């Protein structure tokens, strides 16, 4: 189980780095944080898991989406 979660974390991290769309990267990072929280729960660190879920997947995602929303997106034709 731990190996599967770690593999998914690695895949999501690579996808977040290589994605050309910022919103997709933020969603991947949010999922990565939730998987990290799940891994911390499995490893019997509930206080760290709660903090990771609240800050990593909650507040950080909201701030990033808010920042992306307030910027202008370029169309593929403009690149």
N, C-alpha and C positions, 0 to 999 in steps of 0.2 A: 504493500500500500504506500509506504513512504517513498519507494523508488518511483512509483507512478506519479505521485504528487510532485516530487522533485523534477521529473522529466517534463511535466506540464509547466512548472514554474520556469524551467529553462527555455522551453518553446515559446511561452508568452513573453519572456524577456527579450528573446531574439526578434520576435515579431514586433514588439514595441519599438525596438531600435531600427528595424528595417522598413517599417511602415511609412508610406509617403503621406498618409492622412493623419493629422494630429489627433483628431477625435478617436480614430481607431487605436492609436497608441495609448491614449488615456484610458480607454476601455480595457485594453490588454493589461495595463498597469494596475487597474482596479481589480481585475480578475486575479492577477498575480498576488496582490495583497490579500485577497480573500483565501487563496490557496495557502499562502504563508500563515494566515490565522488558523486555518484548518490543521496545518502541520504543527503549529505550536500547541494546539489543543491535543493532538495525538501524542505529542511529546510531554504532556502534562504540565504545560505552562499557561494556565488560563488567563492570568493577568496580562501576559505579553500578547496572547491571542486577542483579547478584548481591545487592547490598545492598538494593535495592528489593524483590526477590523474598523475601529472607530476613526483612527487618523489616516491610515493608508488607503482604505477603501471608501471611507466616508468623506471626511473633510477635504482631503487632498483632491479627490475626484471632483468634488463640487467646485473647488477653487480653479482647477485646470479647465473644466468645462466652461465656467464663467469667463475665464480669460480668453479661451478660444472663441467664445460667442461674441466677445467685444472686439475681435480683430476681423479684418477683411480676408476672405478666402480668394485665392487666385483661381481662375478657371484653367483648365488644361490648355486652352488655346493661348493664354497669356504667357505660359512658361516658355 
